[in-house]
Amino acid sequence: MMSARVGIGGVFIECNHFTTQLADRESFKRSEWLAGDALLSKDTGVLGGMISVLQAGGCQPVPLFYASACPSGAIQAEVYNELKNELLQRLVDAGELDGILLCLHGAGAAVNAPDLEGDLVESVRERVKESVPIVGTLDLHAHVTSKLISNTDALLAWETYPHVDAFETGERGARTMIEILSGRLKPIMAMAKTPVLVSAIHGQTTPPGPFADVMKEAKRLEDDSVFHSISPILVHPYLNMPDMGGGVLVVANENESEAASMAKRLTKRYWQNRRELQTETFHPDEAVKLGLQLESGPVLLVETADCCGGGAAGDSVHSLRSLIQESPEQAAIVPVVDPSAACEAHSTGLGKEVRLRLGHQIDTQWGEPIEIEGIVKKISNGEFIYRGGIWDGRAGNMGPTAVVAVGQIQVVVSSNATYDWMTEQYDLLGLNPADCKFVVAKNPMNYQQAYAGVMKAAFVLDTPGPTPANTNALLYTAMKSNWFPYDPDLRIDEPTVMVSQRREFHL
């Protein structure tokens, strides 16, 4: 086992079928497009964890190809073909491998491959011997399909949300590979599901909380002799795919019946908690009025329906319109992605007055632009560094960005959608949310940690968009049967269960 050659690669992106914005080649080039030594140089994130454990265990990490991008709509067909072909060609060129480790998301999609991860691992499996184990890591918001399960030997999901265990998940994946190659682990997987499609607002893994309850019990029941890994899955609900749902994924040592039984047991617990996963929402006007009744701020206006981290364009101005109407003289920060408006603000120049037609110009189906007049207070190239989470230490790129002051409202007009972690984007621009009465947050979870020490209240908004807090706002045409909360009285006697193939591995 000490001489094992393990290929490393993957494609990592969370996609959204309800937005018109597609992921192009530049989406990945702005983030990660890695092969050869560039891939092996990774010392953070999932890849860093994989490489660290493999090298410490005497294995040889063999770089294949890896690409990641900020969440978006589906990947353009020609771009997915390029990513897939790059990975497969490097797999063939690598020669005989003893194992393959893939860093995946689980909620990826391409125009020509709606089940991206299933299609990718099926293609990898076709090019290696059945005796070569394929181990994958997933986000806990994965949509786990039968194709993904049947073509891999072990899948392990992240265990934290907000996501702080990327490196540790890579380590777990590599340790799993070593256990398989040594013969100590003979993996069999079972994934149990129930049709629950809810936003991630109450999906934190730190107690208390309905999903945290399932995660805590899963970690309590893990036992290397029987249950190598137990991964609760809170599915990304913004894919339009058959058989969507959340549940629990179990990797057991040899025992298929134990794996299926444990997956069903914990998925029933997940189902029992389903109502607690929903949240109360407010119209933006109502939320602003309620916020004004509070003595101080910041008050968070959570416009999760426009979450860039869930694949939305980030170009909504619903909350901005309400702030201008109800509270123009209260200090506020509002982010809006609009490259043409950002370009116009840059051209106008610092300190100058600018008139902009802003918002809903990328994904036009969710609202109308707003006309604003303001002063250009700051301009920037939009480049910043993430401090923690999935992209820890990585560069983020908003592209040309401007801060336009409309009264006391600071509108952050950027060119590119970026993932929200803490307040890195605002720090770059010299903005301090703690000084504001209102802050618009376009994510369902990370605002809770970013503003934990300062926010006075948070109101989840009911606005149009491809990542709404209430999934009943979306039309799931691919679902063949009812789901919760579309049918609030839905009864489920037993979760559905998928089981992986049993393979023999010989090093």
N, C-alpha and C positions, 0 to 999 in steps of 0.2 A: 504493500500500500504506500510505502514511503516514496516510491518513484511515480506515483500517479500523476498523469497529465489531465488537468481539469480546464476545459474551455469556459470562458466567462464572457457574457455579453447580455444583450437585451434591448428592448424598446420600452420606454417608460413615458406614458402620457395618459391623462384622464380626459375622456372625451364626452361630448354632449350632443345628443341627436336633435335637440330642440332649438339650436342656434343655426343661423345660416353661414356663420363664419367658419371656414375650413382651415385646418393646419397645413401650411405650406412648408417648403424646404427651409425657408428663412426662420420659421418658428423653431426648428431644431438647431439650426446653425447659431441662433442667438443663445441657445442653452448648452446642449452637449451633443457633440458628434465625434465620437472617440474610437480609435482603433490602435492596435500595436502598443508602443511604449506609452502613448498618451493615456490609454486605458489603464495600463499597469501603474501609472504614476498616481492614480487616485488613492488618497489616504483618508478620505471622509466619505460619508454617505454609505449606502448599501454596498457599492463596489469596494470601497475602502475596507469595510468589515469583512467581506469575502476574501479579499486578497490577503489581509492580515492573518486570518486563521489558516488559510491554505498554506501560506509560507511557513508559519509557525509549526504546522503539522507535517512539514517535509514534502508537501505536494508542489507541483509546478503549475502555477496559474498560466493558462495559455490565452492571450487576449484575442477575442473575436471582434465583435463590433457592438457598440452601445450608443444609443441616441435617446435624448429626453427633450421634452418641450413643456412649456407652460400649458395648463389645460386649455382646451379649445373645442371647436366642433370636430367632426370626423376628419381624418387625415386625407388629403387629396390622393386619389388612386395612384398617380404616377410617383408621388413621394413615398407612399407606403411600399410600392414595388421596389423602389431604390433602396429603402432601409432594409427590407426583407432580403433582397438579393445580395446586398453587402454582407449581411450576417451569414447567409447561407454559403456564399462564395468563400468567406474566410473560414467557415467551418470545414469546408472541403479541403481548403489549402492547409489547414492545421494538421492534417494527417490523423492517425488513430488517436483517439482520446479515450480516457478511462471514465470520464464523467463530464457533465455539462451543467453549469450554474447560470441561471438566467434571472436578471433583475427585471421584473415586470410590474405593471400597475394592476391589471386585472379589469380595468374599465376603459381600455383603449378601444378605438374603432376606426376603421378606414372606410372610405366610400365603397371600395370593392371588397372589404372584409369586415363586416359588422362585428364579428367576434375576433378581434385582432389577435389577442393572446392565444386563443384556440387555434387559429390559422397558423400562427408563427410556430408554436410548439409542434403542431402536426407536421409542418414542413421540416423542422429540425429532426423530429423522430424518424422521418422517412430517410434521412441521410446518415443515420448512425445505426449500429447494431442494437437489437433489443436488449442486449446485456449491458448497454451503456446507460447508467442512471441519469435522468434529467431532473434536477431540483430547481424549483423556482421560488422567488420571494414575491409577495403581493402586498399592495396596500390593503388595509382592512375594509376599504370601500370597493373591493373587487366585485365584479359580476362573474362568479365562478360557473363555467359551463361544462357540459359533459365532454366536449372536445378537449378542453383544457385538462380536465381530470384524467381522461383516458390516455393522454400522450405524455404525462409526467409521472414521476414516481413519488415525489414529495413536494408539497406546497406549504409555505409558512407565511403567515401574514404579520404585518406590523401589529404591535400590541398597545400602542399609545395613540390617543387623539385628544388634544393636538399632538401631531407627530414629532416625537423627540427621540425615536429609537431606530433611525435609519441604519446607522453603523451597526448597532446591536442585532438588527434583523439580518444584515449581511453576514455577521458572525454566526448567527444561528443557522443560516442556510449552508454556510461552509462546513460547520460542525456536522450538520446532517449528512452532507456528502461524504465526509470522512467516516462517519458511522456506517454508512451504506457500503462504502468501499472496503472497510475493515471486516464486514460480515456481521457486525454487532446489531445492525438495524436492517430488518427485512420489511420495508415499508408497504403498507396498504392504506389507502386513503378513503374516507367517507365524507361526503358533504351533504348535510341536511339543510333544506330550505323551507321557508314559508313566504307567501306573497305579501311582504310588508315593504312598502315604498314610502319612506319618510325622509325628510331633510335631516341634516347632521346636527341640528341645533342642540339636541339633547343626547348626542352621541359621544360625549366625553367618556374617557376610560378611567378617570380619577373619580372615586366615589364622593358623594352619592350621585346616582343616576341610573336610568333603566338599562343602558348598554354597559355601564360600568359594573352593574350587578352581574351580568352574564360573563363579562371578562374576568372578574374576581373569582367567580366559581370555576371558570375554565382553568385558570392558573392554579387554583387549589387542587384540581383533579389531575393535572399533568403528572405523569409518572413514567420515567424513561423506560422502565421494564415493560410497560404496556402501551401507554399513550405518550409517544415521543413529542407530539405537539398538538395543542388544541387552540384553534384560531377562530374566535367569533368574527363574523362578517356583517358589517352594516353596509349593505350594498349602495353604491352610487346610484341614486334613483333617476338620473337624468339621461339614461340610455333608453331607447325605444326598442327593446329586445324581447323575445319570448322568454318565459320562465324566469322573470326577474324576481328577486327576493333576497332577504337576509337570512342568516342562519349560522351554522357552525361547521368548520372544516377540521377533521381529525386525522392525524397521521399516527397510525398504530404500528406496533411491531408484530407483524405476521397475522394478527387476529382480526379478520374482517368483520365478524359479528360484533366484537367488542367495539370496533371503530364505528360501525353503523349505529349501535345502541347508544353510545356516548354522544354522537352527533345529534341523534334524535332527541335525547334527553335534554341537552342544553338548548336546542332549537325550540323546544316546547317552552322553555323558560323565556327565551327571547320573544316568542309569540305572546306569552302572558303579559309581557311588559310593553306591548305595542302601543297602547293608548298613551302611556307616559312619554313616548318618543315624539308626540305631537306638541305643537306650541301655539300659544295665543298670538294673533297678529293684529296690527293697527294700520289704518289708513295713514299716510304720511302727514296730512293736515292734523289729524287727531293726535298723532304722536308729538308733533311740534307743540301743539297747544298744551298737552299734558306736561311736556318738558318745561315749558315756560312757567308752569305753576311751581316747579321745584326751585329752591333757593339758589342753587349754584349748579355748576357743571363739572366735567362734561357729561352731557346726556348723549348716549349712543343711539343713533338712528340706523338700525341694522337692515340695510337693503340687500338681503341675501339673494333676492331674485336676480341680481346683477353681479353674481360672484365670479370673478375671473378665475379663482381657484377651483371652480366647478365647471368651467368651460364657457361662461358668459363673456360677452364682449367688454363689459365694464363701461358701456356708453350711456347708461340710463341717466336721465335728469329728473326723474319723478320726485326724489327727495329734495333736489335743488329747487325745483319749482315751488314746492311747499315752503321751504325756508325763505325764499324771496317774497312769497306772498304773506307769510305769517310772522316772519321774524328777521327782516333784513338788517337790523341794527344789532343783532346778537352775534358775537364772534362764532364762526363756524368753519369747518373744513369739509369740503366735498370733492371726492375724486371722480373724474370723468375721462374716459379714454376717447379721444377724438383727434386723430393725427392732422387733419386739415386745420382744425382750430388751433392746435399747438403750433403748427407752422405759421399761421397768421399772427399769432401772438409774438412769436420769435421775430418775425419780420417787422412787426410794429415797433418793438424795442422796449427796453426797461423804462418805467416811469410814464409811458405814453398811454393814452386812452385808446381802448380797442372795443370794437363792436363785433360780437361773434354769434354765429348760428351754431349752437352747441348741442351735441348729443344725438343718439338714435340714428347715427349715420353709418354705422358698421353693420349692426343687426337691426334693421329698420322696422321689424314686425311688432316691437313692444312699446312704441310710443312715438311722439313727435318731438323734433328739436325745439329748443328754447332760444329766444333772442336775448342776449345779455350785453350790457355795457359795463366796462370796468377798467381798472388800471393794471397794467402789467407790472407786478411787484418783483417777480423773480423769473429767470430763465435758467435752464440747466440742460446738460446732455442726457440726464436721466439715469446715469450709471451709479449703482450702489452695491453694497455687499450685505448679504444676508447674515444675520447673527443667530444661528440656530435653526432647528427644524430640518425639513427635507433638504433644503438647499444650503445648509450651513457652510459658510465660507465662500460660497459661490457668488458670482456677479449677477445682479439683476439689471435689466435694461428697459427702462420706460421709454427710451428714445427721447427726441426733443420734447421737453416738458416746460410748461410755464405755470406760474401762480398768478391768477387774475383775481383781483379784489373787486367784488360786487358789494358795495357797502362794507360791512364787516365780515362778509362771507368770502373765505379764501377758496377759490375753485382751482383744484390741481388738475390741469389739462395735460394729459400725457399722450404719447403716440402709440405705445404698446401696452397691452394688458400684462400685468405682473401679478404674481402670487403674493398675497398678504401674509406676513408672518408676525412681526412685531410692528414697529413704526419706522422701519428703515427708509421708506420712501419719503416720509415727512421729515425725518432727521436730515436727509440730504438737502432738503429745501429750506431748512431752518425754521420749520413750523413746529409748534409745541401744542399738541392736542389738549394738554392739561390746562391751558389758558383759555380754552374755548367753552362756550355754552353748549354747542352741538358739534358732534363729529359723526359723519356718515361712514359706516363700516360696511363694506361689501363682501362680507364672508359670514358663514354661519357659526364659526367656532373660535377662530384665532383672536377675534376681538376680545374674547373673554379673558385671555391671558395678557394681551397687549395693554389693556386698560384696567386690569384687575385692581390696581392700587389707587386709581383716580376716578373711575366713572361713578356717577351718582345714580344712574338708572340706564336701562337699555330697553328700547322698544323694537320688536321685530316687525318690519313693515310688510304690508300686503300690497305688493306692486307687481305689475306684469314683468315677466322675464323668464329665461330658460332654466333658472335655478331657484324656483320659488320655495318658500317655507312650507307651503301647502301644495303637495303634489297633485291634488285634485284639479289644479289649474292647468295641468298638461293633458294632452290627448295621447294615450298609450295605445297606438293602433296594433302593435305587435303582440300584446298580451292576449292570450287565448281564453283566459278565465278571469274572474274578478280578483281584486286585491284590496288590501287595507291601505289607506282609509277610503278608497273609492266606494267600497261596500263596508260601512262601519259595523255591520252586523254579521260579517263573514265568519263562518265556522270552519275550523280546520281540525280534523280528527288526528291526522298523522302528517308530519312533514314529508316531503318527497326526499329521497336519498339517492345520491350517485356514488358509485364505488369505482375506484381505480383498477387498472389491470395489475395482475400479479406477475412480476418478472424475476428472473434469476440473474444475479450479477456475479461476474467472475473477473477479478483483477489479474 
